[in-house]
Amino acid sequence: MNIRSLLLNTDLFFHRFSGEVLSREGYIVVRTPSNPDYYWGNYLLFDAPPTLDDGPRWVELFDQEITASVPVRHRAFTWDSPEGAPAAVGPFLEQGFSLSSQAGLVARHPVRSPIIAEGVTVRVLEGDDDWHKAWENQQADLPEGTNSAQHAAYLTKRMAAFRHMANRGCGAWFGAFIGDRLVGDLGLFFENSVGRFQEVETHPLFRRRGICHTLVAEASRHARQCWGVNTLVIAAERGEPAEGIYLSLGYLPTEDLKTLQQNPLTAP
């Protein structure tokens, strides 16, 4: 399956490294058996948007390809339509799925921040203490209703996979520090000359100070100067504040991807 979306192609960087990516006729199976609570590490990627008749077939395929071998508590679908082509999602919504819109943004030129956070130092994480601080920062602002213990177990496995990638020279994890306190962090990984951001997070107590601007700009600069990356890709929920930050840094919107997620998993 020839994927047109740069956002989806760069997602597969991570899935090939720490999970399974299997090509089928008309769709791709992504599985992460080691982390069943990683929703977007266990999903189906289709070559076209769903039609009115696709609901039962997609659910059946998910259960055959993923639920049968990984103890997941969700179902998740996306499709290769970077231009945001119309999709018949009504039948999925009736079955309890939620629809999300994800903006894909790209920079092919040097990124400069219009806001510089005073007193903030950005650097690559180095040892266990740094990585633990990043874990704590990622865990600091959970959505309402999230099971904190379940999320902590998921996040531990996720961060271990990112650290393994960094140790293999595939990228790095960056922290924004005020003194010894980590107040923001993100991952940036690359394949050939394309880089992809992961999990951009500013601590809730330190938002609206320009930390995210500074962190993304410095990581972007590092990727160009140290790794020779000339295309940087970042994702944001459509309409959320993060999208505005990336736009202000000069990232350009190139894709409008849709996802469907059902959680908790229910019978079709």
C-alpha positions as CSV (number, residue, x, y, z in Angstrom):
1,M,0.0,0.0,0.0
2,N,1.5,3.3,-1.1
3,I,0.7,5.9,1.6
4,R,0.3,9.5,0.5
5,S,0.2,11.1,3.9
6,L,3.5,12.3,5.3
7,L,1.9,12.2,8.8
8,L,1.0,8.6,8.5
9,N,4.3,7.6,6.8
10,T,6.2,9.2,9.7
11,D,4.0,7.5,12.3
12,L,5.2,4.2,10.9
13,F,8.8,5.1,11.9
14,F,7.9,4.3,15.4
15,H,5.6,1.3,14.8
16,R,8.3,-0.5,12.7
17,F,10.8,0.1,15.5
18,S,8.8,-1.1,18.5
19,G,5.8,-3.0,17.0
20,E,4.5,-4.7,13.9
21,V,3.5,-3.2,10.6
22,L,1.7,-5.7,8.3
23,S,0.5,-4.9,4.8
24,R,-2.8,-6.3,3.6
25,E,-5.0,-5.7,0.6
26,G,-6.5,-2.3,1.1
27,Y,-5.2,-1.7,4.6
28,I,-2.2,-1.8,7.0
29,V,-2.2,-3.5,10.4
30,V,-0.3,-1.7,13.2
31,R,0.2,-3.8,16.3
32,T,2.2,-3.2,19.5
33,P,1.8,-6.4,21.5
34,S,4.0,-5.2,24.3
35,N,1.7,-2.2,25.0
36,P,-2.0,-3.0,24.4
37,D,-3.0,0.3,26.0
38,Y,-1.2,2.3,23.3
39,Y,-4.3,3.0,21.3
40,W,-2.5,4.5,18.3
41,G,0.0,1.7,18.3
42,N,-2.8,-0.8,17.7
43,Y,-5.0,0.3,14.8
44,L,-5.9,-0.2,11.2
45,L,-4.9,2.2,8.4
46,F,-7.1,2.0,5.3
47,D,-6.3,3.2,1.8
48,A,-9.6,5.2,1.5
49,P,-12.3,6.8,3.8
50,P,-15.1,4.6,5.0
51,T,-18.3,4.2,3.0
52,L,-21.8,3.7,4.6
53,D,-21.3,-0.1,4.3
54,D,-17.8,-0.3,5.9
55,G,-18.7,-0.2,9.6
56,P,-19.2,-4.0,10.2
57,R,-16.3,-5.0,7.9
58,W,-13.8,-2.6,9.6
59,V,-14.8,-3.8,13.1
60,E,-14.6,-7.4,12.0
61,L,-11.1,-6.8,10.5
62,F,-9.9,-5.1,13.6
63,D,-11.1,-7.9,15.8
64,Q,-9.4,-10.5,13.5
65,E,-6.1,-8.6,13.1
66,I,-5.6,-7.0,16.5
67,T,-8.1,-8.1,19.2
68,A,-7.5,-11.8,18.5
69,S,-3.8,-11.4,19.4
70,V,-3.4,-8.3,21.6
71,P,-5.5,-7.7,24.7
72,V,-6.7,-4.3,23.7
73,R,-9.6,-2.4,25.2
74,H,-10.3,-0.2,22.2
75,R,-10.8,-0.1,18.4
76,A,-9.1,2.6,16.3
77,F,-9.1,3.4,12.5
78,T,-7.7,6.0,10.2
79,W,-7.3,6.3,6.5
80,D,-5.0,7.7,3.9
81,S,-6.7,10.9,2.9
82,P,-4.4,13.8,3.7
83,E,-6.7,16.3,1.8
84,G,-9.6,15.4,4.2
85,A,-11.9,13.7,1.7
86,P,-15.5,13.2,2.8
87,A,-16.1,10.0,4.9
88,A,-19.2,8.2,5.9
89,V,-18.6,8.2,9.7
90,G,-22.2,8.3,10.9
91,P,-22.5,4.5,11.4
92,F,-19.3,4.5,13.5
93,L,-20.6,7.4,15.7
94,E,-23.8,5.5,16.3
95,Q,-21.7,2.6,17.6
96,G,-19.9,4.8,20.1
97,F,-16.8,5.8,18.1
98,S,-15.4,9.3,18.5
99,L,-14.2,11.3,15.5
100,S,-11.0,13.4,15.7
101,S,-9.4,15.8,13.2
102,Q,-5.6,15.9,13.2
103,A,-3.7,18.6,11.4
104,G,-0.4,17.7,9.8
105,L,2.1,20.6,9.7
106,V,5.4,20.7,7.9
107,A,8.5,22.9,7.9
108,R,11.0,22.7,5.1
109,H,13.0,25.8,6.2
110,P,14.7,27.0,9.4
111,V,12.3,27.5,12.2
112,R,12.6,30.6,14.5
113,S,10.5,31.3,17.5
114,P,8.7,34.7,17.7
115,I,8.7,34.2,21.5
116,I,11.8,33.3,23.6
117,A,11.2,32.0,27.1
118,E,13.4,33.8,29.5
119,G,15.5,31.6,31.9
120,V,14.8,28.4,30.0
121,T,17.5,26.1,28.7
122,V,16.7,23.4,26.1
123,R,18.9,20.4,25.9
124,V,18.9,16.7,25.0
125,L,18.0,14.4,27.9
126,E,21.1,12.4,29.1
127,G,20.5,10.0,32.0
128,D,18.0,8.2,34.2
129,D,17.1,11.3,36.2
130,D,16.4,13.4,33.1
131,W,14.2,10.6,31.6
132,H,12.3,10.2,34.8
133,K,11.6,14.0,34.9
134,A,10.2,13.7,31.3
135,W,8.0,10.8,32.4
136,E,6.7,12.9,35.3
137,N,6.0,15.8,33.0
138,Q,4.1,13.6,30.5
139,Q,2.0,12.2,33.4
140,A,1.3,15.7,34.9
141,D,-1.8,16.7,32.9
142,L,-4.1,13.7,32.3
143,P,-7.4,14.2,30.6
144,E,-10.5,14.0,32.9
145,G,-11.6,10.4,33.4
146,T,-8.2,8.9,32.6
147,N,-7.2,5.9,34.7
148,S,-3.9,7.2,36.1
149,A,-2.4,3.8,36.9
150,Q,-3.3,2.5,33.5
151,H,-1.8,5.5,31.9
152,A,1.4,5.3,34.0
153,A,1.9,1.7,32.8
154,Y,1.3,2.7,29.2
155,L,3.6,5.7,29.5
156,T,6.4,3.7,31.1
157,K,6.5,1.4,28.1
158,R,6.1,4.2,25.6
159,M,9.0,6.3,27.0
160,A,11.2,3.2,27.2
161,A,10.6,2.7,23.4
162,F,11.5,6.3,22.7
163,R,14.7,6.0,24.8
164,H,15.7,2.9,23.0
165,M,15.2,4.7,19.7
166,A,17.3,7.6,21.0
167,N,20.1,5.2,22.1
168,R,20.1,3.7,18.6
169,G,20.8,7.2,17.1
170,C,17.4,7.6,15.6
171,G,16.7,10.9,17.3
172,A,16.5,12.4,20.8
173,W,14.3,13.6,23.6
174,F,14.5,17.2,24.5
175,G,13.8,18.9,27.8
176,A,13.1,22.6,28.6
177,F,14.6,23.4,32.0
178,I,14.4,26.2,34.5
179,G,17.3,25.5,36.7
180,D,17.1,21.8,37.4
181,R,13.3,21.6,36.9
182,L,12.1,20.1,33.6
183,V,9.0,22.2,32.6
184,G,8.5,20.9,29.0
185,D,9.6,18.1,26.8
186,L,9.2,16.5,23.5
187,G,10.7,13.8,21.2
188,L,12.1,14.3,17.7
189,F,13.1,11.3,15.6
190,F,14.2,11.0,12.0
191,E,14.5,8.6,9.1
192,N,16.7,9.7,6.2
193,S,16.1,13.5,6.0
194,V,12.6,13.6,7.5
195,G,12.0,14.3,11.2
196,R,8.9,13.7,13.3
197,F,7.9,15.2,16.6
198,Q,6.4,13.2,19.4
199,E,4.5,14.1,22.6
200,V,5.1,17.8,22.9
201,E,4.2,18.7,26.5
202,T,4.5,21.8,28.7
203,H,3.8,21.4,32.5
204,P,0.4,22.9,33.4
205,L,2.0,25.3,35.8
206,F,4.4,26.8,33.2
207,R,2.1,27.4,30.2
208,R,1.7,30.7,28.4
209,R,5.4,31.6,29.0
210,G,6.7,30.8,25.5
211,I,8.2,27.4,26.7
212,C,6.6,25.4,23.9
213,H,7.7,27.9,21.2
214,T,11.3,27.8,22.5
215,L,11.4,24.0,22.9
216,V,10.0,23.3,19.4
217,A,12.3,25.9,17.8
218,E,15.4,24.6,19.5
219,A,14.7,21.0,18.7
220,S,14.0,22.0,15.1
221,R,17.4,23.8,14.9
222,H,19.2,20.8,16.4
223,A,17.6,18.4,13.8
224,R,18.8,20.5,10.9
225,Q,22.2,21.3,12.2
226,C,23.1,17.9,13.8
227,W,21.2,15.4,11.8
228,G,20.8,17.0,8.3
229,V,17.0,16.8,8.5
230,N,15.3,19.1,5.9
231,T,11.7,18.2,6.4
232,L,10.1,18.4,9.9
233,V,6.6,17.0,10.6
234,I,4.4,17.7,13.6
235,A,0.8,16.8,14.4
236,A,-1.8,18.8,16.3
237,E,-5.5,18.4,17.1
238,R,-7.4,20.6,14.8
239,G,-8.3,23.9,16.4
240,E,-6.3,23.3,19.6
241,P,-3.8,25.9,21.0
242,A,-0.8,23.8,19.9
243,E,-1.8,24.2,16.3
244,G,-1.6,27.9,16.7
245,I,1.9,27.7,18.2
246,Y,3.2,25.6,15.4
247,L,1.7,27.9,12.8
248,S,3.4,30.9,14.5
249,L,6.8,29.1,14.2
250,G,6.3,28.8,10.5
251,Y,5.0,25.3,10.2
252,L,2.6,25.1,7.3
253,P,-0.6,23.0,7.4
254,T,-0.5,20.3,4.7
255,E,-2.9,17.6,5.9
256,D,-6.2,17.1,7.5
257,L,-6.5,13.5,8.7
258,K,-9.4,11.9,10.5
259,T,-9.4,9.2,13.1
260,L,-12.1,7.0,14.6
261,Q,-11.7,5.6,18.1
262,Q,-14.0,3.4,20.3
263,N,-13.0,3.2,23.9
264,P,-13.9,1.2,25.8
265,L,-14.3,-1.6,23.3
266,T,-17.9,-2.8,22.9
267,A,-19.5,-5.5,20.8
268,P,-20.4,-4.5,17.2
